[in-house]
Amino acid sequence: MTSVNEPLPTVAAPKVGFISLGCPKALVDSERILTQLRAEGYEVAPSYEDAQAVIVNTCGFITPAVEESLSAIGEALDATGKVIVTGCLGERPEKILERHPKVAAITGSEAVDDVMGHVRELLPTRTDTFTGLLPVAAPGMRSGSLDDLLAPSVKLTPRHYAYVKIAEGCNHTCAFCIIPKLRGRQVSRDAGSVLYEAYRLIAGGTKEIMIISQDTSAYGVDVRYRESEFQGGQVRAHLTDLAEKLGEMGAWVRMHYVYPYPHVERIVELMAQGRILPYLDVPLQHASPRILKLMRRPGGGRQLDTIRRWRDICPELVIRSTFIVGFPGETEEDFQMLLDFLEEARLDRVGAFPYSDVEEADANALPNPVPEEVKQERLARFMEVAQRISTEKLAEKVGRVMDVIIDEFNDDEGDEPGTRLIGRTKGDAPGIDGQVYLYAGDFAGQVKIGDIVQARIEDSDEYDLYGEVVARPEWRPNVPQLGHFGRH
């Protein structure tokens, strides 16, 4: 028996490996699980060799993502023999068990409590007076009210930017998508919960907040835009109210997955006022009214008018979108309408992928599938047009001085440290858009990752910009900073 004056025996913390796959929305779920692992005394193993069990947060949206998830599960099983599967593919356990019957447990999306329950069973950890009082850091979003949802404290992104998820699930019934089957109908967080999370992140040094959900424009519909407390006042769970409050905090605020609802014009007005970034990620998917109807997507025939109105309000607006080519029934005429739309809309950032069947998606049953070779040929033609437009639009930025947030160093051997930098403009989201390659010039060695600098753009190509740092202004958000972070 240990006396009260003797130190408690050292107990090695169980080590859990973690694999996070899929989109930024899944990344936020991973951060919540990792936060709770840390809170309960587990260590996150950096490699299979160190892991006693592995959690795989999967993606199950399209066939290549499913295969990637199944491959990752198999690799983790071979390495450790103890694997807990969570995420979108976890909503289809029969798919996992068919390939990997020896997984220890399977949970669905946002099931932090369930994941932790399985972790405790596989790797019990010593519970003491202190850890036993720790709260659940991120309760499952489907289990009830989100008022008590705590923001994750473990981040998988660099310190200077973060994703903030404002809702889970989706109310749309797009023919090619099974997200509602995997993640359920939309469940919005209270505005106060979102705002306090953003406030904490900015107070800790985060300079860019990226708002994400399946349908950001529909935020709050499911809770009838109810009000919640933030800093002594009441804020509606509505995208315009949320954007106004976020815009007061002084950080970069970027909007993703925005459907073109009428109230988005108010968001664009905030962009014109410099309150939030002039950037919209709008998943348009196609331009042919007939194909949009088959897809069960809104906006057929009105997209160009909407984009023109937005640009009239905010000429600096950067629009990013994604499209599907080769959807079942797509004719050459439909595809030409898509190309014509690209020429007229002149979108700044464009992604595209050929249609592929998604298990359980309604589109699989549509007649007149497009042959694979035709899909690939159309994809190549689409990207040729998109690349030319991108090249022309980026060339227009040459000679301008632009704000750039620094993501990494790019020094060559022999360079003075901090001579070459890689960053992004306000019109570029991390991981999906272009980059800015900079010489630090007189500021070599002074610029840090996460700094927002001013750079003169000197050259461009199809997707990226090139230039030199000309100023390093101090960053001062409207949120008190926690601790001393030095000059920003």
C-alpha positions as CSV (number, residue, x, y, z in Angstrom):
1,M,0.0,0.0,0.0
2,T,1.3,3.4,-0.9
3,S,1.4,6.0,1.9
4,V,0.0,9.5,1.4
5,N,3.6,10.9,1.4
6,E,4.9,8.5,-1.3
7,P,4.6,9.4,-5.0
8,L,2.1,7.4,-7.0
9,P,3.6,4.7,-9.1
10,T,4.3,5.8,-12.7
11,V,1.9,4.2,-15.1
12,A,2.7,4.4,-18.8
13,A,-0.1,6.1,-20.8
14,P,-1.7,3.9,-23.4
15,K,-0.7,5.0,-26.9
16,V,-3.3,5.3,-29.7
17,G,-2.6,5.8,-33.3
18,F,-4.8,8.0,-35.4
19,I,-5.6,8.2,-39.2
20,S,-7.8,11.0,-40.4
21,L,-9.2,10.8,-44.0
22,G,-11.6,12.8,-46.0
23,C,-12.8,16.5,-46.0
24,P,-12.3,19.3,-43.5
25,K,-15.6,18.4,-41.8
26,A,-14.1,15.0,-40.9
27,L,-10.9,16.8,-39.8
28,V,-12.9,18.7,-37.2
29,D,-14.3,15.4,-35.9
30,S,-10.8,14.0,-35.6
31,E,-9.7,17.0,-33.6
32,R,-12.6,16.4,-31.2
33,I,-11.6,12.7,-30.7
34,L,-8.0,13.6,-30.2
35,T,-8.9,16.3,-27.7
36,Q,-10.8,13.7,-25.6
37,L,-8.0,11.2,-25.9
38,R,-5.6,13.8,-24.5
39,A,-8.1,14.8,-21.8
40,E,-8.4,11.1,-20.6
41,G,-4.7,10.5,-20.4
42,Y,-4.0,8.7,-23.7
43,E,-1.0,9.5,-25.8
44,V,-1.2,9.8,-29.6
45,A,1.3,7.5,-31.2
46,P,3.4,8.9,-34.1
47,S,3.8,5.6,-35.8
48,Y,2.3,2.0,-36.0
49,E,5.4,0.8,-34.0
50,D,4.4,2.9,-31.0
51,A,0.6,2.3,-31.2
52,Q,-1.3,-0.2,-29.1
53,A,-4.5,0.4,-31.1
54,V,-5.4,2.6,-34.0
55,I,-8.5,4.8,-34.7
56,V,-9.3,5.3,-38.4
57,N,-11.7,8.2,-39.2
58,T,-12.9,7.2,-42.6
59,C,-14.5,8.8,-45.7
60,G,-17.3,7.1,-47.5
61,F,-18.5,9.6,-50.1
62,I,-17.2,8.3,-53.5
63,T,-15.7,5.0,-54.5
64,P,-12.0,6.1,-54.5
65,A,-12.5,7.5,-50.9
66,V,-14.1,4.2,-49.8
67,E,-11.2,2.2,-51.2
68,E,-8.7,4.5,-49.5
69,S,-10.5,4.1,-46.2
70,L,-10.6,0.3,-46.5
71,S,-6.9,0.2,-47.4
72,A,-6.0,2.3,-44.4
73,I,-8.1,0.0,-42.1
74,G,-6.3,-3.1,-43.5
75,E,-2.9,-1.5,-43.0
76,A,-3.6,-0.5,-39.4
77,L,-5.0,-4.0,-38.7
78,D,-1.8,-5.6,-40.1
79,A,0.3,-3.4,-37.9
80,T,-1.5,-3.5,-34.6
81,G,-4.4,-5.9,-34.7
82,K,-6.6,-3.4,-32.8
83,V,-8.6,-1.0,-35.0
84,I,-11.6,1.2,-34.2
85,V,-13.3,2.6,-37.3
86,T,-15.3,5.8,-37.2
87,G,-16.5,8.4,-39.7
88,C,-18.7,8.3,-42.8
89,L,-17.8,4.7,-43.9
90,G,-18.6,3.6,-40.3
91,E,-22.3,4.3,-41.2
92,R,-22.0,1.3,-43.5
93,P,-20.5,-1.4,-41.2
94,E,-21.3,-4.2,-43.6
95,K,-19.0,-2.7,-46.1
96,I,-16.1,-2.7,-43.6
97,L,-16.8,-6.1,-42.1
98,E,-17.0,-7.7,-45.6
99,R,-13.3,-6.7,-46.1
100,H,-12.1,-6.5,-42.5
101,P,-14.1,-8.8,-40.1
102,K,-11.5,-8.5,-37.4
103,V,-11.9,-4.8,-36.6
104,A,-12.4,-4.2,-32.9
105,A,-15.4,-1.7,-33.3
106,I,-17.2,0.4,-35.8
107,T,-19.0,3.7,-35.0
108,G,-20.6,6.3,-37.3
109,S,-19.9,10.0,-37.8
110,E,-19.5,12.4,-34.9
111,A,-19.6,9.5,-32.4
112,V,-16.9,10.8,-30.0
113,D,-18.5,9.2,-27.0
114,D,-18.8,5.8,-28.7
115,V,-15.2,5.9,-29.9
116,M,-13.9,6.7,-26.5
117,G,-16.0,3.9,-25.0
118,H,-14.3,1.4,-27.3
119,V,-10.9,2.9,-26.6
120,R,-11.4,2.4,-22.9
121,E,-12.4,-1.2,-23.4
122,L,-9.3,-1.9,-25.6
123,L,-6.8,0.1,-23.6
124,P,-8.0,0.8,-20.0
125,T,-6.2,3.7,-18.4
126,R,-5.7,4.5,-14.7
127,T,-8.6,6.7,-13.5
128,D,-7.7,9.1,-10.7
129,T,-9.4,11.9,-8.8
130,F,-8.4,14.4,-11.5
131,T,-9.0,12.6,-14.8
132,G,-12.3,11.2,-13.4
133,L,-13.6,14.8,-13.2
134,L,-12.8,15.7,-16.8
135,P,-15.8,16.5,-19.0
136,V,-16.5,14.9,-22.3
137,A,-14.8,17.3,-24.6
138,A,-17.0,16.8,-27.6
139,P,-20.3,15.0,-27.2
140,G,-21.8,13.4,-30.2
141,M,-23.7,15.9,-32.3
142,R,-26.8,13.7,-32.7
143,S,-27.3,13.0,-29.0
144,G,-29.1,16.2,-28.1
145,S,-28.6,20.0,-27.8
146,L,-25.3,21.4,-29.0
147,D,-25.3,24.2,-26.4
148,D,-22.7,22.5,-24.3
149,L,-20.4,21.5,-27.3
150,L,-16.8,22.4,-26.4
151,A,-14.4,23.3,-29.1
152,P,-11.5,20.9,-29.7
153,S,-8.2,21.9,-28.1
154,V,-6.1,19.6,-30.2
155,K,-5.7,21.0,-33.7
156,L,-4.6,19.1,-36.8
157,T,-4.1,22.4,-38.7
158,P,-1.3,24.8,-38.3
159,R,-1.8,27.3,-35.5
160,H,-2.6,30.2,-37.8
161,Y,-5.7,28.7,-39.3
162,A,-8.6,26.5,-38.2
163,Y,-11.8,25.0,-39.5
164,V,-15.0,25.7,-37.5
165,K,-18.0,23.5,-38.2
166,I,-21.3,25.2,-37.7
167,A,-23.6,22.3,-38.6
168,E,-23.7,18.6,-39.3
169,G,-25.7,16.7,-41.8
170,C,-27.7,17.9,-44.8
171,N,-31.3,18.3,-45.8
172,H,-30.8,18.1,-49.6
173,T,-31.5,15.0,-51.6
174,C,-29.0,15.3,-54.4
175,A,-29.1,12.2,-56.7
176,F,-25.4,11.6,-56.6
177,C,-24.8,12.1,-52.9
178,I,-25.4,9.9,-49.8
179,I,-24.2,12.4,-47.2
180,P,-27.8,12.6,-45.6
181,K,-27.8,8.8,-45.3
182,L,-24.3,8.8,-43.7
183,R,-24.5,11.9,-41.5
184,G,-28.3,12.5,-41.2
185,R,-30.3,15.6,-41.6
186,Q,-28.9,19.0,-40.7
187,V,-28.2,19.8,-37.1
188,S,-27.0,23.3,-36.5
189,R,-25.0,24.5,-33.5
190,D,-26.1,27.5,-31.6
191,A,-24.4,30.8,-32.7
192,G,-23.0,31.4,-29.3
193,S,-21.2,28.1,-29.3
194,V,-19.7,28.8,-32.7
195,L,-18.7,32.4,-31.7
196,Y,-17.1,31.4,-28.5
197,E,-15.1,28.7,-30.3
198,A,-13.9,31.3,-32.9
199,Y,-13.1,33.8,-30.1
200,R,-11.0,31.2,-28.2
201,L,-9.1,30.3,-31.4
202,I,-8.3,33.9,-32.3
203,A,-7.3,34.7,-28.7
204,G,-4.8,31.8,-29.0
205,G,-3.2,33.2,-32.2
206,T,-5.4,31.8,-35.0
207,K,-5.6,34.4,-37.8
208,E,-7.9,32.6,-40.3
209,I,-11.2,31.0,-39.5
210,M,-12.8,28.7,-42.1
211,I,-16.5,28.2,-41.7
212,I,-17.6,24.7,-42.9
213,S,-20.7,22.5,-43.0
214,Q,-22.6,20.5,-45.6
215,D,-24.8,23.5,-46.5
216,T,-23.5,26.6,-44.9
217,S,-26.2,28.8,-46.3
218,A,-28.9,26.7,-44.6
219,Y,-27.3,27.2,-41.1
220,G,-30.0,27.6,-38.4
221,V,-33.0,26.5,-40.5
222,D,-33.4,23.3,-38.4
223,V,-33.4,25.3,-35.1
224,R,-35.6,28.1,-36.5
225,Y,-32.8,30.5,-36.1
226,R,-33.0,30.4,-32.4
227,E,-31.1,32.9,-30.3
228,S,-28.2,32.0,-27.9
229,E,-26.0,34.0,-25.6
230,F,-22.7,35.5,-26.7
231,Q,-20.8,38.0,-24.5
232,G,-24.0,39.2,-22.8
233,G,-26.1,39.5,-25.9
234,Q,-28.3,37.3,-28.0
235,V,-27.3,36.1,-31.5
236,R,-29.5,34.3,-34.0
237,A,-28.4,31.1,-35.5
238,H,-28.5,32.6,-39.0
239,L,-25.5,32.9,-41.4
240,T,-25.8,36.7,-41.8
241,D,-25.9,37.3,-38.0
242,L,-23.0,34.8,-37.5
243,A,-20.9,36.4,-40.2
244,E,-21.5,39.9,-38.8
245,K,-20.2,38.8,-35.4
246,L,-17.3,36.9,-36.8
247,G,-16.4,39.9,-38.9
248,E,-16.0,42.0,-35.7
249,M,-13.2,39.8,-34.4
250,G,-10.6,41.1,-36.8
251,A,-9.4,37.7,-38.2
252,W,-9.7,36.4,-41.7
253,V,-13.1,34.7,-42.0
254,R,-13.6,32.4,-45.0
255,M,-16.9,30.8,-46.1
256,H,-17.0,27.3,-47.5
257,Y,-19.9,25.2,-49.0
258,V,-22.2,28.2,-49.6
259,Y,-25.3,27.5,-51.6
260,P,-26.6,30.5,-53.6
261,Y,-29.6,31.3,-51.4
262,P,-30.9,34.9,-51.5
263,H,-29.5,36.0,-48.2
264,V,-26.0,35.2,-49.4
265,E,-26.1,38.8,-50.9
266,R,-25.9,40.1,-47.4
267,I,-22.8,38.0,-46.8
268,V,-21.3,39.5,-50.0
269,E,-22.1,43.0,-48.7
270,L,-20.0,42.2,-45.6
271,M,-17.2,41.1,-47.9
272,A,-17.4,44.4,-49.8
273,Q,-17.1,46.2,-46.4
274,G,-13.9,44.2,-45.6
275,R,-15.6,42.4,-42.7
276,I,-15.0,38.9,-44.0
277,L,-12.9,37.6,-46.8
278,P,-14.2,38.2,-50.4
279,Y,-14.3,34.5,-51.1
280,L,-17.1,32.1,-51.7
281,D,-16.9,28.3,-52.1
282,V,-20.1,27.5,-54.0
283,P,-20.7,23.9,-55.2
284,L,-22.5,24.5,-58.4
285,Q,-22.0,21.0,-59.9
286,H,-23.3,21.8,-63.4
287,A,-24.9,24.5,-65.6
288,S,-27.3,22.6,-67.8
289,P,-30.9,23.0,-66.3
290,R,-31.7,19.5,-67.5
291,I,-28.7,17.9,-65.7
292,L,-29.2,20.0,-62.6
293,K,-32.8,18.7,-62.5
294,L,-31.6,15.1,-62.8
295,M,-29.1,15.9,-60.1
296,R,-31.9,17.4,-58.0
297,R,-29.8,20.6,-57.6
298,P,-31.2,24.1,-57.2
299,G,-30.3,27.1,-59.4
300,G,-30.8,25.9,-62.9
301,G,-30.7,28.9,-65.3
302,R,-30.1,31.4,-62.6
303,Q,-26.5,30.9,-61.7
304,L,-25.0,33.6,-64.0
305,D,-27.5,36.2,-62.8
306,T,-26.6,35.4,-59.2
307,I,-22.9,35.6,-59.8
308,R,-23.2,39.0,-61.6
309,R,-25.2,40.4,-58.7
310,W,-22.5,39.2,-56.3
311,R,-19.7,40.8,-58.3
312,D,-21.6,44.0,-58.7
313,I,-21.8,44.2,-54.9
314,C,-18.1,43.1,-54.3
315,P,-15.9,43.4,-57.4
316,E,-13.0,41.7,-55.5
317,L,-15.0,38.6,-54.9
318,V,-13.2,35.3,-55.6
319,I,-15.5,32.4,-56.4
320,R,-14.5,28.8,-56.2
321,S,-16.7,25.9,-57.4
322,T,-16.7,22.2,-58.2
323,F,-18.4,20.4,-61.1
324,I,-19.3,16.9,-62.2
325,V,-18.8,15.9,-65.8
326,G,-20.2,12.8,-67.4
327,F,-23.3,12.6,-65.2
328,P,-25.8,10.0,-66.4
329,G,-27.7,11.4,-69.3
330,E,-25.3,14.2,-70.0
331,T,-25.3,14.9,-73.8
332,E,-22.7,16.9,-75.8
333,E,-25.2,19.7,-75.8
334,D,-25.4,19.7,-71.9
335,F,-21.7,19.6,-71.7
336,Q,-21.3,22.5,-74.1
337,M,-23.7,24.5,-71.9
338,L,-21.3,23.8,-69.0
339,L,-18.3,25.1,-71.1
340,D,-20.3,28.2,-72.2
341,F,-21.1,28.9,-68.5
342,L,-17.5,28.7,-67.6
343,E,-16.6,31.2,-70.3
344,E,-19.2,33.6,-69.1
345,A,-18.9,33.2,-65.3
346,R,-15.1,33.2,-65.4
347,L,-14.9,31.6,-62.0
348,D,-11.6,32.1,-60.2
349,R,-11.0,28.6,-58.8
350,V,-12.6,25.5,-60.4
351,G,-12.4,21.8,-59.6
352,A,-14.0,19.0,-61.5
353,F,-14.3,15.2,-61.4
354,P,-15.9,12.6,-63.6
355,Y,-19.1,11.1,-62.3
356,S,-18.7,7.7,-60.7
357,D,-21.4,5.5,-59.0
358,V,-21.7,5.9,-55.3
359,E,-23.2,2.9,-53.5
360,E,-26.8,3.7,-52.5
361,A,-27.0,6.9,-54.6
362,D,-30.1,7.4,-56.6
363,A,-28.1,8.5,-59.6
364,N,-26.9,5.0,-60.1
365,A,-30.3,4.0,-61.5
366,L,-30.5,6.8,-64.1
367,P,-30.5,5.8,-67.7
368,N,-27.9,6.6,-70.4
369,P,-24.7,6.4,-68.5
370,V,-21.8,8.2,-70.1
371,P,-18.9,5.9,-71.3
372,E,-15.8,6.3,-69.3
373,E,-13.7,7.4,-72.2
374,V,-16.2,10.2,-73.0
375,K,-16.1,11.3,-69.3
376,Q,-12.3,11.6,-69.4
377,E,-12.4,13.4,-72.7
378,R,-14.9,15.9,-71.4
379,L,-12.9,16.3,-68.2
380,A,-9.8,17.2,-70.2
381,R,-11.8,19.8,-72.2
382,F,-13.3,21.2,-69.1
383,M,-10.0,21.6,-67.3
384,E,-8.4,23.2,-70.4
385,V,-11.0,26.0,-70.4
386,A,-10.8,26.4,-66.6
387,Q,-7.0,26.5,-66.6
388,R,-7.0,29.2,-69.3
389,I,-9.5,31.4,-67.4
390,S,-7.4,30.9,-64.2
391,T,-4.3,31.9,-66.0
392,E,-5.9,35.1,-67.4
393,K,-7.4,36.1,-64.0
394,L,-4.2,35.6,-62.1
395,A,-2.3,37.6,-64.7
396,E,-4.5,40.6,-63.8
397,K,-3.1,40.6,-60.3
398,V,0.5,41.1,-61.5
399,G,1.7,44.6,-60.3
400,R,-0.7,44.7,-57.3
401,V,0.3,44.7,-53.7
402,M,-1.7,42.0,-51.8
403,D,-2.1,40.6,-48.3
404,V,-0.6,37.1,-48.1
405,I,-0.7,34.7,-45.1
406,I,2.5,32.7,-44.8
407,D,2.0,28.9,-44.6
408,E,5.6,27.6,-44.9
409,F,9.2,28.3,-45.7
410,N,10.6,27.4,-49.1
411,D,14.3,27.9,-48.7
412,D,16.8,26.3,-51.1
413,E,20.1,25.0,-49.9
414,G,22.4,27.9,-49.4
415,D,19.6,30.4,-48.9
416,E,19.6,32.6,-45.8
417,P,16.9,31.1,-43.5
418,G,13.5,32.7,-44.2
419,T,14.5,33.9,-47.7
420,R,11.8,32.1,-49.6
421,L,8.2,31.8,-48.4
422,I,4.9,30.1,-49.5
423,G,1.6,31.7,-48.6
424,R,-1.9,32.4,-49.8
425,T,-3.9,35.5,-50.7
426,K,-7.4,36.2,-49.4
427,G,-8.7,34.4,-52.4
428,D,-7.0,31.1,-51.7
429,A,-8.1,28.5,-49.2
430,P,-5.4,26.0,-47.9
431,G,-5.0,22.7,-49.7
432,I,-7.5,23.4,-52.6
433,D,-6.5,26.7,-54.2
434,G,-3.4,28.3,-55.4
435,Q,-0.3,29.6,-53.6
436,V,1.9,32.6,-53.6
437,Y,5.7,32.0,-53.8
438,L,7.6,34.9,-52.3
439,Y,11.1,36.3,-51.8
440,A,11.3,37.8,-48.4
441,G,13.7,40.5,-49.6
442,D,14.6,42.9,-46.8
443,F,12.4,40.9,-44.5
444,A,14.5,37.6,-44.8
445,G,14.6,35.9,-41.4
446,Q,12.0,38.2,-39.9
447,V,8.8,36.6,-41.4
448,K,7.3,33.8,-39.4
449,I,4.8,31.1,-40.4
450,G,1.4,32.5,-39.8
451,D,2.4,36.1,-40.5
452,I,0.2,38.2,-42.8
453,V,2.5,40.2,-45.0
454,Q,2.0,42.6,-47.9
455,A,3.6,41.4,-51.2
456,R,4.0,42.9,-54.6
457,I,2.9,40.4,-57.2
458,E,5.5,40.1,-60.0
459,D,4.5,37.1,-62.0
460,S,1.8,34.4,-62.4
461,D,1.1,31.1,-64.1
462,E,-2.0,28.8,-64.4
463,Y,-2.7,28.5,-60.6
464,D,0.0,30.4,-58.6
465,L,1.4,33.9,-58.0
466,Y,5.0,35.0,-57.5
467,G,6.3,38.1,-55.8
468,E,8.3,39.8,-53.0
469,V,7.4,40.9,-49.5
470,V,7.2,44.7,-49.2
471,A,5.8,45.2,-45.7
472,R,5.1,43.2,-42.6
473,P,2.3,45.1,-40.7
474,E,1.5,44.2,-37.2
475,W,-1.6,42.0,-36.8
476,R,-4.1,43.3,-34.2
477,P,-7.3,41.4,-33.9
478,N,-10.3,42.7,-32.0
479,V,-9.9,39.8,-29.5
480,P,-7.5,40.0,-26.5
481,Q,-4.6,37.7,-27.1
482,L,-3.8,35.0,-24.5
483,G,-0.3,35.1,-23.3
484,H,2.6,36.7,-25.2
485,F,2.9,35.6,-28.8
486,G,5.4,38.1,-29.9
487,R,4.9,40.4,-32.9
488,H,2.3,39.2,-35.5
